[in-house]
Amino acid sequence: MRYSNGVNMKWIIIGLGNPSDEYASTRHNVGKDIVASLKEKLPNNAKVVELNVYMNHSGPAIKKAISTAKGLVVVHDELDLPLGRVKISFGNSGGGHNGVKSIIGALKTQDFARVRIGVSPSTPRGKLKKPTGEKVTDFVLGKFKPPELEKLKKVKKVVLEALELIVEEGVEQAQTKINAA
C-alpha cells in the first residue's frame, strides 16, 4: 500500500547507523548522520526517532518505538548505488542490508519507505565499483575521504528534498521526482 498524500499523515523518520562515536562519519552511518543534521529542517508532520542500537539490531528497537509501519521512512547507506545517488523505494526486500532485514523481520512487513544513499565508488563513466566479499565490512565501516565529503554536501540537500517530498506529497510523488534525477 502506497501513501498517496503525505500531508495528512504523521511520518516517522529513522536514520540507520551505529551508536558508538567510532562509527560517526563512516559510510555505514551516513543515514543516521544525515538525518540527525536535518531534523530541525523537516516539516512539522515528520518526527525523527533516534535509535541507540547497532544497525543490524534496528528492527526490535523500531518495533518498540512505533505502533505501525505506516508512515515509516528509513534512511540508510546503499552499496548498490554510487556515491552521490539517492533513491527512494517502497515495499522492497532488504537485499543485502542487514539493518533493513532486521526491520522487516521485526515489523513483519516491507511496506515502508526507504531513502537509500549510495556509498559505493564508481568509474569515471559511472559504472558501479561495489566492494565484495571480505572487503565490504572494512569499506562500509571506513570514513569518507575528503572528495567524498564534498559529494555528501550535495547528497544531504537531495535527502532533505526527498524527505520533504515524502511528507508533503507522498512516497509516489517523491519517487517520481527524486529517482528520475
Rosetta constraint file for C-alpha pairs under 8 A:
AtomPair CA 1 CA 111 HARMONIC 6.89 0.50
AtomPair CA 2 CA 90 HARMONIC 7.68 0.50
AtomPair CA 2 CA 171 HARMONIC 6.90 0.50
AtomPair CA 2 CA 172 HARMONIC 7.20 0.50
AtomPair CA 3 CA 170 HARMONIC 5.71 0.50
AtomPair CA 3 CA 171 HARMONIC 6.13 0.50
AtomPair CA 3 CA 172 HARMONIC 7.40 0.50
AtomPair CA 4 CA 169 HARMONIC 7.27 0.50
AtomPair CA 4 CA 170 HARMONIC 5.10 0.50
AtomPair CA 4 CA 171 HARMONIC 6.77 0.50
AtomPair CA 4 CA 172 HARMONIC 6.58 0.50
AtomPair CA 4 CA 173 HARMONIC 7.84 0.50
AtomPair CA 5 CA 9 HARMONIC 7.75 0.50
AtomPair CA 5 CA 167 HARMONIC 7.92 0.50
AtomPair CA 5 CA 168 HARMONIC 7.06 0.50
AtomPair CA 5 CA 169 HARMONIC 5.14 0.50
AtomPair CA 5 CA 170 HARMONIC 4.49 0.50
AtomPair CA 5 CA 171 HARMONIC 7.84 0.50
AtomPair CA 6 CA 10 HARMONIC 7.95 0.50
AtomPair CA 6 CA 166 HARMONIC 6.11 0.50
AtomPair CA 6 CA 167 HARMONIC 4.47 0.50
AtomPair CA 6 CA 168 HARMONIC 4.81 0.50
AtomPair CA 6 CA 169 HARMONIC 4.94 0.50
AtomPair CA 6 CA 170 HARMONIC 4.17 0.50
AtomPair CA 6 CA 171 HARMONIC 7.43 0.50
AtomPair CA 7 CA 45 HARMONIC 7.34 0.50
AtomPair CA 7 CA 167 HARMONIC 6.04 0.50
AtomPair CA 7 CA 168 HARMONIC 4.75 0.50
AtomPair CA 7 CA 169 HARMONIC 6.40 0.50
AtomPair CA 7 CA 170 HARMONIC 7.52 0.50
AtomPair CA 9 CA 45 HARMONIC 6.77 0.50
AtomPair CA 9 CA 71 HARMONIC 6.90 0.50
AtomPair CA 9 CA 167 HARMONIC 7.50 0.50
AtomPair CA 10 CA 45 HARMONIC 4.99 0.50
AtomPair CA 10 CA 46 HARMONIC 6.06 0.50
AtomPair CA 10 CA 47 HARMONIC 7.63 0.50
AtomPair CA 10 CA 71 HARMONIC 6.34 0.50
AtomPair CA 10 CA 167 HARMONIC 7.98 0.50
AtomPair CA 11 CA 45 HARMONIC 6.01 0.50
AtomPair CA 11 CA 46 HARMONIC 4.58 0.50
AtomPair CA 11 CA 47 HARMONIC 6.11 0.50
AtomPair CA 11 CA 71 HARMONIC 4.55 0.50
AtomPair CA 11 CA 72 HARMONIC 5.95 0.50
AtomPair CA 11 CA 73 HARMONIC 7.17 0.50
AtomPair CA 11 CA 167 HARMONIC 6.52 0.50
AtomPair CA 12 CA 46 HARMONIC 5.86 0.50
AtomPair CA 12 CA 47 HARMONIC 4.99 0.50
AtomPair CA 12 CA 48 HARMONIC 5.88 0.50
AtomPair CA 12 CA 49 HARMONIC 6.65 0.50
AtomPair CA 12 CA 71 HARMONIC 5.99 0.50
AtomPair CA 12 CA 72 HARMONIC 4.91 0.50
AtomPair CA 12 CA 73 HARMONIC 6.09 0.50
AtomPair CA 13 CA 35 HARMONIC 7.88 0.50
AtomPair CA 13 CA 46 HARMONIC 6.78 0.50
AtomPair CA 13 CA 47 HARMONIC 6.01 0.50
AtomPair CA 13 CA 48 HARMONIC 4.72 0.50
AtomPair CA 13 CA 49 HARMONIC 6.14 0.50
AtomPair CA 13 CA 72 HARMONIC 6.12 0.50
AtomPair CA 13 CA 73 HARMONIC 4.79 0.50
AtomPair CA 13 CA 74 HARMONIC 5.96 0.50
AtomPair CA 13 CA 75 HARMONIC 7.43 0.50
AtomPair CA 14 CA 32 HARMONIC 7.28 0.50
AtomPair CA 14 CA 35 HARMONIC 7.28 0.50
AtomPair CA 14 CA 48 HARMONIC 5.93 0.50
AtomPair CA 14 CA 49 HARMONIC 5.41 0.50
AtomPair CA 14 CA 50 HARMONIC 6.33 0.50
AtomPair CA 14 CA 51 HARMONIC 7.63 0.50
AtomPair CA 14 CA 72 HARMONIC 7.76 0.50
AtomPair CA 14 CA 73 HARMONIC 6.30 0.50
AtomPair CA 14 CA 74 HARMONIC 4.95 0.50
AtomPair CA 14 CA 75 HARMONIC 6.13 0.50
AtomPair CA 15 CA 30 HARMONIC 7.97 0.50
AtomPair CA 15 CA 31 HARMONIC 4.46 0.50
AtomPair CA 15 CA 32 HARMONIC 3.82 0.50
AtomPair CA 15 CA 33 HARMONIC 7.26 0.50
AtomPair CA 15 CA 34 HARMONIC 7.45 0.50
AtomPair CA 15 CA 35 HARMONIC 5.50 0.50
AtomPair CA 15 CA 36 HARMONIC 7.59 0.50
AtomPair CA 15 CA 50 HARMONIC 7.24 0.50
AtomPair CA 15 CA 74 HARMONIC 5.84 0.50
AtomPair CA 15 CA 75 HARMONIC 4.60 0.50
AtomPair CA 15 CA 76 HARMONIC 6.05 0.50
AtomPair CA 16 CA 29 HARMONIC 6.47 0.50
AtomPair CA 16 CA 30 HARMONIC 7.72 0.50
AtomPair CA 16 CA 31 HARMONIC 5.18 0.50
AtomPair CA 16 CA 32 HARMONIC 4.81 0.50
AtomPair CA 16 CA 51 HARMONIC 7.82 0.50
AtomPair CA 16 CA 55 HARMONIC 5.92 0.50
AtomPair CA 16 CA 58 HARMONIC 7.60 0.50
AtomPair CA 16 CA 74 HARMONIC 7.03 0.50
AtomPair CA 16 CA 75 HARMONIC 6.14 0.50
AtomPair CA 16 CA 76 HARMONIC 5.29 0.50
AtomPair CA 16 CA 77 HARMONIC 7.90 0.50
AtomPair CA 16 CA 99 HARMONIC 7.29 0.50
AtomPair CA 17 CA 23 HARMONIC 7.85 0.50
AtomPair CA 17 CA 28 HARMONIC 6.15 0.50
AtomPair CA 17 CA 29 HARMONIC 4.14 0.50
AtomPair CA 17 CA 30 HARMONIC 7.08 0.50
AtomPair CA 17 CA 31 HARMONIC 6.45 0.50
AtomPair CA 17 CA 32 HARMONIC 5.02 0.50
AtomPair CA 17 CA 33 HARMONIC 7.64 0.50
AtomPair CA 17 CA 54 HARMONIC 6.69 0.50
AtomPair CA 17 CA 55 HARMONIC 5.16 0.50
AtomPair CA 17 CA 76 HARMONIC 7.62 0.50
AtomPair CA 18 CA 23 HARMONIC 6.16 0.50
AtomPair CA 18 CA 24 HARMONIC 7.81 0.50
AtomPair CA 18 CA 28 HARMONIC 7.86 0.50
AtomPair CA 18 CA 29 HARMONIC 6.34 0.50
AtomPair CA 18 CA 52 HARMONIC 7.36 0.50
AtomPair CA 18 CA 53 HARMONIC 6.33 0.50
AtomPair CA 18 CA 54 HARMONIC 4.52 0.50
AtomPair CA 18 CA 55 HARMONIC 5.37 0.50
AtomPair CA 19 CA 23 HARMONIC 7.27 0.50
AtomPair CA 19 CA 51 HARMONIC 7.75 0.50
AtomPair CA 19 CA 52 HARMONIC 5.29 0.50
AtomPair CA 19 CA 53 HARMONIC 5.90 0.50
AtomPair CA 19 CA 54 HARMONIC 6.15 0.50
AtomPair CA 20 CA 24 HARMONIC 7.23 0.50
AtomPair CA 23 CA 28 HARMONIC 7.68 0.50
AtomPair CA 23 CA 29 HARMONIC 6.54 0.50
AtomPair CA 23 CA 141 HARMONIC 6.77 0.50
AtomPair CA 24 CA 29 HARMONIC 6.26 0.50
AtomPair CA 24 CA 33 HARMONIC 7.22 0.50
AtomPair CA 25 CA 29 HARMONIC 6.30 0.50
AtomPair CA 25 CA 30 HARMONIC 6.68 0.50
AtomPair CA 25 CA 33 HARMONIC 6.93 0.50
AtomPair CA 25 CA 143 HARMONIC 5.79 0.50
AtomPair CA 25 CA 144 HARMONIC 6.81 0.50
AtomPair CA 26 CA 30 HARMONIC 6.48 0.50
AtomPair CA 26 CA 140 HARMONIC 6.73 0.50
AtomPair CA 26 CA 141 HARMONIC 5.50 0.50
AtomPair CA 26 CA 142 HARMONIC 5.28 0.50
AtomPair CA 26 CA 143 HARMONIC 4.16 0.50
AtomPair CA 26 CA 144 HARMONIC 6.08 0.50
AtomPair CA 27 CA 77 HARMONIC 6.67 0.50
AtomPair CA 27 CA 119 HARMONIC 6.29 0.50
AtomPair CA 27 CA 139 HARMONIC 7.60 0.50
AtomPair CA 27 CA 140 HARMONIC 4.91 0.50
AtomPair CA 27 CA 141 HARMONIC 6.10 0.50
AtomPair CA 27 CA 142 HARMONIC 6.29 0.50
AtomPair CA 27 CA 143 HARMONIC 6.21 0.50
AtomPair CA 27 CA 144 HARMONIC 6.45 0.50
AtomPair CA 28 CA 76 HARMONIC 7.67 0.50
AtomPair CA 28 CA 77 HARMONIC 5.74 0.50
AtomPair CA 28 CA 140 HARMONIC 4.96 0.50
AtomPair CA 28 CA 141 HARMONIC 5.78 0.50
AtomPair CA 29 CA 33 HARMONIC 5.96 0.50
AtomPair CA 29 CA 76 HARMONIC 7.56 0.50
AtomPair CA 29 CA 77 HARMONIC 7.14 0.50
AtomPair CA 30 CA 34 HARMONIC 5.93 0.50
AtomPair CA 30 CA 76 HARMONIC 6.59 0.50
AtomPair CA 30 CA 77 HARMONIC 5.92 0.50
AtomPair CA 30 CA 117 HARMONIC 7.57 0.50
AtomPair CA 31 CA 35 HARMONIC 6.09 0.50
AtomPair CA 31 CA 75 HARMONIC 4.88 0.50
AtomPair CA 31 CA 76 HARMONIC 4.18 0.50
AtomPair CA 31 CA 77 HARMONIC 5.91 0.50
AtomPair CA 31 CA 117 HARMONIC 7.22 0.50
AtomPair CA 32 CA 36 HARMONIC 6.06 0.50
AtomPair CA 32 CA 50 HARMONIC 7.96 0.50
AtomPair CA 32 CA 75 HARMONIC 7.25 0.50
AtomPair CA 32 CA 76 HARMONIC 7.23 0.50
AtomPair CA 33 CA 37 HARMONIC 6.35 0.50
AtomPair CA 34 CA 38 HARMONIC 6.27 0.50
AtomPair CA 34 CA 156 HARMONIC 6.30 0.50
AtomPair CA 34 CA 159 HARMONIC 7.96 0.50
AtomPair CA 35 CA 39 HARMONIC 5.95 0.50
AtomPair CA 35 CA 48 HARMONIC 7.62 0.50
AtomPair CA 35 CA 75 HARMONIC 7.44 0.50
AtomPair CA 38 CA 42 HARMONIC 6.66 0.50
AtomPair CA 38 CA 160 HARMONIC 6.82 0.50
AtomPair CA 39 CA 47 HARMONIC 7.89 0.50
AtomPair CA 39 CA 48 HARMONIC 6.26 0.50
AtomPair CA 41 CA 160 HARMONIC 7.98 0.50
AtomPair CA 42 CA 46 HARMONIC 6.35 0.50
AtomPair CA 42 CA 160 HARMONIC 7.53 0.50
AtomPair CA 42 CA 163 HARMONIC 7.51 0.50
AtomPair CA 42 CA 164 HARMONIC 6.55 0.50
AtomPair CA 43 CA 164 HARMONIC 6.71 0.50
AtomPair CA 43 CA 167 HARMONIC 7.37 0.50
AtomPair CA 43 CA 168 HARMONIC 7.88 0.50
AtomPair CA 45 CA 167 HARMONIC 6.90 0.50
AtomPair CA 46 CA 167 HARMONIC 6.67 0.50
AtomPair CA 49 CA 65 HARMONIC 7.83 0.50
AtomPair CA 51 CA 58 HARMONIC 7.46 0.50
AtomPair CA 51 CA 61 HARMONIC 6.98 0.50
AtomPair CA 51 CA 62 HARMONIC 7.71 0.50
AtomPair CA 53 CA 57 HARMONIC 6.41 0.50
AtomPair CA 53 CA 58 HARMONIC 6.37 0.50
AtomPair CA 53 CA 61 HARMONIC 7.34 0.50
AtomPair CA 54 CA 58 HARMONIC 6.57 0.50
AtomPair CA 55 CA 98 HARMONIC 7.66 0.50
AtomPair CA 55 CA 99 HARMONIC 5.02 0.50
AtomPair CA 56 CA 98 HARMONIC 5.32 0.50
AtomPair CA 56 CA 99 HARMONIC 4.25 0.50
AtomPair CA 56 CA 100 HARMONIC 7.83 0.50
AtomPair CA 56 CA 102 HARMONIC 6.16 0.50
AtomPair CA 57 CA 61 HARMONIC 7.28 0.50
AtomPair CA 57 CA 99 HARMONIC 6.59 0.50
AtomPair CA 57 CA 102 HARMONIC 6.08 0.50
AtomPair CA 58 CA 62 HARMONIC 6.08 0.50
AtomPair CA 58 CA 99 HARMONIC 5.95 0.50
AtomPair CA 58 CA 100 HARMONIC 7.84 0.50
AtomPair CA 58 CA 102 HARMONIC 6.06 0.50
AtomPair CA 58 CA 103 HARMONIC 6.04 0.50
AtomPair CA 59 CA 63 HARMONIC 6.11 0.50
AtomPair CA 59 CA 99 HARMONIC 7.33 0.50
AtomPair CA 59 CA 100 HARMONIC 7.69 0.50
AtomPair CA 59 CA 101 HARMONIC 7.88 0.50
AtomPair CA 59 CA 102 HARMONIC 4.57 0.50
AtomPair CA 59 CA 103 HARMONIC 3.61 0.50
AtomPair CA 59 CA 104 HARMONIC 6.95 0.50
AtomPair CA 59 CA 105 HARMONIC 6.84 0.50
AtomPair CA 59 CA 106 HARMONIC 4.94 0.50
AtomPair CA 59 CA 107 HARMONIC 7.00 0.50
AtomPair CA 60 CA 64 HARMONIC 6.35 0.50
AtomPair CA 60 CA 102 HARMONIC 7.60 0.50
AtomPair CA 60 CA 103 HARMONIC 7.18 0.50
AtomPair CA 60 CA 106 HARMONIC 5.61 0.50
AtomPair CA 61 CA 65 HARMONIC 6.37 0.50
AtomPair CA 62 CA 66 HARMONIC 6.17 0.50
AtomPair CA 62 CA 103 HARMONIC 7.10 0.50
AtomPair CA 63 CA 67 HARMONIC 6.99 0.50
AtomPair CA 63 CA 103 HARMONIC 7.88 0.50
AtomPair CA 63 CA 106 HARMONIC 6.39 0.50
AtomPair CA 63 CA 107 HARMONIC 6.20 0.50
AtomPair CA 68 CA 72 HARMONIC 7.99 0.50
AtomPair CA 68 CA 107 HARMONIC 7.93 0.50
AtomPair CA 69 CA 107 HARMONIC 7.03 0.50
AtomPair CA 69 CA 109 HARMONIC 7.63 0.50
AtomPair CA 69 CA 111 HARMONIC 6.76 0.50
AtomPair CA 69 CA 112 HARMONIC 5.92 0.50
AtomPair CA 70 CA 111 HARMONIC 7.44 0.50
AtomPair CA 70 CA 112 HARMONIC 6.52 0.50
AtomPair CA 71 CA 112 HARMONIC 6.92 0.50
AtomPair CA 71 CA 113 HARMONIC 7.73 0.50
AtomPair CA 72 CA 112 HARMONIC 5.43 0.50
AtomPair CA 72 CA 113 HARMONIC 6.23 0.50
AtomPair CA 73 CA 112 HARMONIC 6.21 0.50
AtomPair CA 73 CA 113 HARMONIC 4.67 0.50
AtomPair CA 73 CA 114 HARMONIC 5.42 0.50
AtomPair CA 73 CA 115 HARMONIC 7.12 0.50
AtomPair CA 74 CA 112 HARMONIC 7.71 0.50
AtomPair CA 74 CA 113 HARMONIC 6.33 0.50
AtomPair CA 74 CA 114 HARMONIC 4.72 0.50
AtomPair CA 74 CA 115 HARMONIC 6.18 0.50
AtomPair CA 75 CA 114 HARMONIC 5.71 0.50
AtomPair CA 75 CA 115 HARMONIC 4.63 0.50
AtomPair CA 75 CA 116 HARMONIC 5.98 0.50
AtomPair CA 75 CA 117 HARMONIC 7.43 0.50
AtomPair CA 76 CA 114 HARMONIC 7.52 0.50
AtomPair CA 76 CA 115 HARMONIC 6.49 0.50
AtomPair CA 76 CA 116 HARMONIC 5.32 0.50
AtomPair CA 76 CA 117 HARMONIC 5.99 0.50
AtomPair CA 77 CA 116 HARMONIC 5.88 0.50
AtomPair CA 77 CA 117 HARMONIC 4.83 0.50
AtomPair CA 77 CA 118 HARMONIC 6.03 0.50
AtomPair CA 77 CA 119 HARMONIC 6.28 0.50
AtomPair CA 78 CA 97 HARMONIC 7.75 0.50
AtomPair CA 78 CA 116 HARMONIC 5.60 0.50
AtomPair CA 78 CA 117 HARMONIC 5.36 0.50
AtomPair CA 78 CA 118 HARMONIC 4.74 0.50
AtomPair CA 78 CA 119 HARMONIC 5.92 0.50
AtomPair CA 78 CA 120 HARMONIC 7.58 0.50
AtomPair CA 79 CA 118 HARMONIC 6.04 0.50
AtomPair CA 79 CA 119 HARMONIC 5.68 0.50
AtomPair CA 79 CA 120 HARMONIC 5.26 0.50
AtomPair CA 79 CA 130 HARMONIC 6.29 0.50
AtomPair CA 79 CA 131 HARMONIC 7.94 0.50
AtomPair CA 80 CA 118 HARMONIC 6.84 0.50
AtomPair CA 80 CA 120 HARMONIC 7.04 0.50
AtomPair CA 80 CA 128 HARMONIC 7.77 0.50
AtomPair CA 80 CA 130 HARMONIC 6.89 0.50
AtomPair CA 81 CA 85 HARMONIC 6.25 0.50
AtomPair CA 81 CA 86 HARMONIC 7.79 0.50
AtomPair CA 81 CA 117 HARMONIC 7.19 0.50
AtomPair CA 81 CA 118 HARMONIC 4.20 0.50
AtomPair CA 81 CA 119 HARMONIC 6.51 0.50
AtomPair CA 81 CA 120 HARMONIC 6.14 0.50
AtomPair CA 81 CA 128 HARMONIC 7.19 0.50
AtomPair CA 82 CA 118 HARMONIC 4.75 0.50
AtomPair CA 82 CA 119 HARMONIC 5.62 0.50
AtomPair CA 82 CA 120 HARMONIC 4.60 0.50
AtomPair CA 82 CA 121 HARMONIC 5.60 0.50
AtomPair CA 82 CA 122 HARMONIC 5.90 0.50
AtomPair CA 82 CA 126 HARMONIC 7.89 0.50
AtomPair CA 82 CA 128 HARMONIC 5.96 0.50
AtomPair CA 82 CA 129 HARMONIC 7.98 0.50
AtomPair CA 83 CA 117 HARMONIC 7.40 0.50
AtomPair CA 83 CA 118 HARMONIC 4.50 0.50
AtomPair CA 83 CA 119 HARMONIC 4.20 0.50
AtomPair CA 83 CA 120 HARMONIC 5.24 0.50
AtomPair CA 83 CA 121 HARMONIC 5.96 0.50
AtomPair CA 83 CA 122 HARMONIC 7.55 0.50
AtomPair CA 83 CA 148 HARMONIC 7.56 0.50
AtomPair CA 83 CA 151 HARMONIC 7.45 0.50
AtomPair CA 84 CA 117 HARMONIC 7.37 0.50
AtomPair CA 84 CA 118 HARMONIC 5.99 0.50
AtomPair CA 84 CA 119 HARMONIC 7.28 0.50
AtomPair CA 84 CA 151 HARMONIC 5.83 0.50
AtomPair CA 84 CA 152 HARMONIC 6.62 0.50
AtomPair CA 84 CA 154 HARMONIC 7.39 0.50
AtomPair CA 84 CA 155 HARMONIC 5.66 0.50
AtomPair CA 85 CA 117 HARMONIC 6.23 0.50
AtomPair CA 85 CA 118 HARMONIC 5.15 0.50
AtomPair CA 85 CA 155 HARMONIC 7.24 0.50
AtomPair CA 86 CA 115 HARMONIC 6.87 0.50
AtomPair CA 86 CA 116 HARMONIC 5.65 0.50
AtomPair CA 86 CA 117 HARMONIC 4.79 0.50
AtomPair CA 86 CA 118 HARMONIC 6.13 0.50
AtomPair CA 86 CA 155 HARMONIC 7.09 0.50
AtomPair CA 86 CA 158 HARMONIC 7.07 0.50
AtomPair CA 86 CA 159 HARMONIC 7.02 0.50
AtomPair CA 86 CA 178 HARMONIC 7.29 0.50
AtomPair CA 86 CA 179 HARMONIC 7.26 0.50
AtomPair CA 87 CA 115 HARMONIC 5.87 0.50
AtomPair CA 87 CA 116 HARMONIC 5.19 0.50
AtomPair CA 87 CA 117 HARMONIC 6.77 0.50
AtomPair CA 87 CA 175 HARMONIC 7.45 0.50
AtomPair CA 87 CA 178 HARMONIC 6.55 0.50
AtomPair CA 87 CA 179 HARMONIC 5.26 0.50
AtomPair CA 88 CA 113 HARMONIC 7.02 0.50
AtomPair CA 88 CA 114 HARMONIC 5.58 0.50
AtomPair CA 88 CA 115 HARMONIC 4.61 0.50
AtomPair CA 88 CA 116 HARMONIC 6.10 0.50
AtomPair CA 88 CA 162 HARMONIC 7.69 0.50
AtomPair CA 88 CA 171 HARMONIC 7.92 0.50
AtomPair CA 88 CA 174 HARMONIC 7.43 0.50
AtomPair CA 88 CA 175 HARMONIC 5.49 0.50
AtomPair CA 88 CA 178 HARMONIC 7.11 0.50
AtomPair CA 88 CA 179 HARMONIC 6.48 0.50
AtomPair CA 89 CA 113 HARMONIC 5.80 0.50
AtomPair CA 89 CA 114 HARMONIC 5.20 0.50
AtomPair CA 89 CA 115 HARMONIC 6.63 0.50
AtomPair CA 89 CA 116 HARMONIC 7.56 0.50
AtomPair CA 89 CA 175 HARMONIC 7.18 0.50
AtomPair CA 90 CA 110 HARMONIC 7.61 0.50
AtomPair CA 90 CA 111 HARMONIC 6.31 0.50
AtomPair CA 90 CA 112 HARMONIC 5.60 0.50
AtomPair CA 90 CA 113 HARMONIC 4.46 0.50
AtomPair CA 90 CA 114 HARMONIC 6.12 0.50
AtomPair CA 90 CA 171 HARMONIC 7.69 0.50
AtomPair CA 91 CA 109 HARMONIC 7.97 0.50
AtomPair CA 91 CA 110 HARMONIC 4.62 0.50
AtomPair CA 91 CA 111 HARMONIC 4.27 0.50
AtomPair CA 91 CA 112 HARMONIC 5.80 0.50
AtomPair CA 91 CA 113 HARMONIC 6.91 0.50
AtomPair CA 92 CA 110 HARMONIC 5.94 0.50
AtomPair CA 92 CA 111 HARMONIC 7.54 0.50
AtomPair CA 93 CA 101 HARMONIC 7.44 0.50
AtomPair CA 93 CA 104 HARMONIC 7.85 0.50
AtomPair CA 93 CA 110 HARMONIC 6.32 0.50
AtomPair CA 94 CA 98 HARMONIC 7.08 0.50
AtomPair CA 94 CA 99 HARMONIC 7.95 0.50
AtomPair CA 94 CA 100 HARMONIC 4.99 0.50
AtomPair CA 94 CA 101 HARMONIC 4.81 0.50
AtomPair CA 94 CA 104 HARMONIC 7.36 0.50
AtomPair CA 95 CA 101 HARMONIC 7.60 0.50
AtomPair CA 96 CA 101 HARMONIC 7.89 0.50
AtomPair CA 97 CA 101 HARMONIC 6.24 0.50
AtomPair CA 98 CA 102 HARMONIC 6.05 0.50
AtomPair CA 99 CA 103 HARMONIC 6.49 0.50
AtomPair CA 100 CA 104 HARMONIC 6.24 0.50
AtomPair CA 101 CA 105 HARMONIC 6.06 0.50
AtomPair CA 102 CA 106 HARMONIC 6.15 0.50
AtomPair CA 103 CA 107 HARMONIC 5.97 0.50
AtomPair CA 104 CA 108 HARMONIC 5.45 0.50
AtomPair CA 104 CA 109 HARMONIC 5.30 0.50
AtomPair CA 104 CA 110 HARMONIC 5.47 0.50
AtomPair CA 105 CA 109 HARMONIC 7.26 0.50
AtomPair CA 113 CA 171 HARMONIC 7.06 0.50
AtomPair CA 115 CA 159 HARMONIC 7.39 0.50
AtomPair CA 115 CA 162 HARMONIC 7.57 0.50
AtomPair CA 117 CA 155 HARMONIC 7.79 0.50
AtomPair CA 120 CA 128 HARMONIC 6.87 0.50
AtomPair CA 120 CA 129 HARMONIC 6.47 0.50
AtomPair CA 120 CA 130 HARMONIC 5.32 0.50
AtomPair CA 120 CA 131 HARMONIC 7.41 0.50
AtomPair CA 121 CA 128 HARMONIC 6.26 0.50
AtomPair CA 121 CA 129 HARMONIC 5.32 0.50
AtomPair CA 121 CA 130 HARMONIC 6.48 0.50
AtomPair CA 122 CA 126 HARMONIC 5.32 0.50
AtomPair CA 122 CA 127 HARMONIC 5.18 0.50
AtomPair CA 122 CA 128 HARMONIC 4.37 0.50
AtomPair CA 122 CA 129 HARMONIC 4.95 0.50
AtomPair CA 122 CA 130 HARMONIC 7.69 0.50
AtomPair CA 123 CA 127 HARMONIC 5.13 0.50
AtomPair CA 123 CA 128 HARMONIC 6.58 0.50
AtomPair CA 123 CA 129 HARMONIC 6.82 0.50
AtomPair CA 131 CA 135 HARMONIC 5.92 0.50
AtomPair CA 131 CA 136 HARMONIC 5.40 0.50
AtomPair CA 131 CA 139 HARMONIC 7.22 0.50
AtomPair CA 132 CA 136 HARMONIC 5.44 0.50
AtomPair CA 134 CA 138 HARMONIC 7.64 0.50
AtomPair CA 135 CA 139 HARMONIC 6.05 0.50
AtomPair CA 136 CA 140 HARMONIC 6.14 0.50
AtomPair CA 137 CA 141 HARMONIC 6.02 0.50
AtomPair CA 138 CA 142 HARMONIC 5.90 0.50
AtomPair CA 144 CA 148 HARMONIC 5.75 0.50
AtomPair CA 144 CA 149 HARMONIC 6.11 0.50
AtomPair CA 145 CA 149 HARMONIC 6.26 0.50
AtomPair CA 146 CA 150 HARMONIC 6.57 0.50
AtomPair CA 147 CA 151 HARMONIC 6.77 0.50
AtomPair CA 148 CA 152 HARMONIC 6.30 0.50
AtomPair CA 149 CA 153 HARMONIC 6.62 0.50
AtomPair CA 150 CA 154 HARMONIC 7.36 0.50
AtomPair CA 151 CA 155 HARMONIC 6.37 0.50
AtomPair CA 152 CA 156 HARMONIC 5.98 0.50
AtomPair CA 153 CA 157 HARMONIC 6.81 0.50
AtomPair CA 154 CA 158 HARMONIC 6.48 0.50
AtomPair CA 155 CA 159 HARMONIC 6.10 0.50
AtomPair CA 156 CA 160 HARMONIC 6.21 0.50
AtomPair CA 157 CA 161 HARMONIC 6.21 0.50
AtomPair CA 158 CA 162 HARMONIC 6.03 0.50
AtomPair CA 158 CA 178 HARMONIC 7.80 0.50
AtomPair CA 159 CA 163 HARMONIC 6.12 0.50
AtomPair CA 160 CA 164 HARMONIC 6.09 0.50
AtomPair CA 161 CA 165 HARMONIC 6.06 0.50
AtomPair CA 162 CA 166 HARMONIC 6.15 0.50
AtomPair CA 162 CA 174 HARMONIC 6.06 0.50
AtomPair CA 162 CA 178 HARMONIC 6.42 0.50
AtomPair CA 163 CA 167 HARMONIC 6.24 0.50
AtomPair CA 164 CA 168 HARMONIC 5.87 0.50
AtomPair CA 165 CA 169 HARMONIC 5.27 0.50
AtomPair CA 165 CA 170 HARMONIC 6.47 0.50
AtomPair CA 165 CA 171 HARMONIC 7.48 0.50
AtomPair CA 165 CA 173 HARMONIC 7.10 0.50
AtomPair CA 165 CA 174 HARMONIC 5.05 0.50
AtomPair CA 166 CA 170 HARMONIC 4.41 0.50
AtomPair CA 166 CA 171 HARMONIC 4.82 0.50
AtomPair CA 166 CA 172 HARMONIC 7.90 0.50
AtomPair CA 166 CA 173 HARMONIC 7.34 0.50
AtomPair CA 166 CA 174 HARMONIC 5.37 0.50
AtomPair CA 167 CA 171 HARMONIC 7.78 0.50
AtomPair CA 169 CA 173 HARMONIC 6.03 0.50
AtomPair CA 169 CA 174 HARMONIC 6.94 0.50
AtomPair CA 170 CA 174 HARMONIC 6.29 0.50
AtomPair CA 171 CA 175 HARMONIC 6.04 0.50
AtomPair CA 172 CA 176 HARMONIC 6.23 0.50
AtomPair CA 173 CA 177 HARMONIC 6.39 0.50
AtomPair CA 174 CA 178 HARMONIC 5.87 0.50
AtomPair CA 174 CA 179 HARMONIC 7.90 0.50
AtomPair CA 175 CA 179 HARMONIC 5.26 0.50
AtomPair CA 175 CA 180 HARMONIC 7.69 0.50
AtomPair CA 176 CA 180 HARMONIC 6.12 0.50
AtomPair CA 177 CA 181 HARMONIC 6.89 0.50
